[in-house]
């Protein structure tokens, strides 16, 4: 039984899938993320859904609740990044 089947999708979560992120300076994520999950901390350079580029330092095993359309390779040192998305 799927406990989420009768609930509407919401930007406040929960996410319905987690997609691995390959940082790329030129390509957007396959789906806009409602948040990012980072396994190994470092710097994440990203483009927000609002159109800004941000550089954010995160700890290992962090959830960054920020709408993200691109994770840039240049400057990103964090690894094991996953996009939390709504299907």
C-alpha positions in Angstrom: 0.0 0.0 0.0 1.3 3.5 -0.9 0.6 5.9 1.9 1.2 8.8 -0.4 -1.3 7.8 -3.1 -4.1 10.0 -1.7 -2.0 13.0 -1.0 -1.3 15.9 -3.3 2.3 16.7 -4.2 3.7 19.6 -2.2 6.8 21.7 -2.5 7.2 21.3 1.3 7.7 17.6 0.7 8.0 14.8 1.0 10.0 14.4 -2.2 8.8 11.4 -4.3 12.2 10.5 -5.7 16.0 11.1 -5.3 18.0 11.4 -8.5 21.8 11.3 -8.6 23.4 14.6 -9.6 26.4 14.9 -11.9 27.5 18.5 -11.5 27.6 20.3 -14.9 28.3 23.9 -15.8 26.0 23.9 -18.9 23.1 21.5 -18.2 20.2 21.9 -15.9 19.0 19.0 -13.8 16.5 16.6 -15.4 13.9 17.8 -12.9 14.0 20.9 -10.7 14.9 19.8 -7.2 12.9 20.9 -4.2 16.0 20.2 -2.1 19.5 18.6 -2.4 20.9 15.8 -0.3 24.7 15.8 0.1 26.5 12.7 1.3 30.0 14.2 1.6 30.2 17.8 2.6 32.0 20.6 0.8 30.9 23.5 -1.4 27.9 23.2 -3.7 27.7 25.8 -6.5 24.1 25.9 -7.8 21.6 27.9 -9.8 18.4 28.5 -7.9 14.9 28.4 -9.4 15.0 32.2 -8.9 17.8 32.5 -11.4 20.7 33.2 -9.0 24.0 31.3 -8.7 25.0 30.6 -5.2 28.0 28.9 -3.5 27.0 27.2 -0.3 29.1 25.2 2.1 27.3 22.1 3.5 28.2 19.4 6.0 28.1 15.7 5.2 24.7 14.1 5.2 23.0 17.5 4.8 19.7 18.3 3.2 19.7 21.7 1.5 16.0 22.8 1.2 16.5 25.2 -1.8 14.8 25.0 -5.2 17.6 24.1 -7.6 17.7 23.9 -11.3 21.5 23.3 -11.9 24.4 22.1 -9.8 27.6 23.5 -11.3 30.8 21.5 -11.6 33.1 24.5 -11.3 33.6 25.2 -7.6 31.5 22.2 -6.3 33.6 20.0 -4.0 30.8 18.2 -2.2 30.1 14.7 -3.5 27.3 12.2 -3.4 24.7 14.9 -4.3 21.1 13.8 -5.0 18.2 16.0 -6.2 15.1 15.5 -4.2 12.2 15.9 -6.7 8.5 15.6 -7.1 7.5 13.0 -9.8 
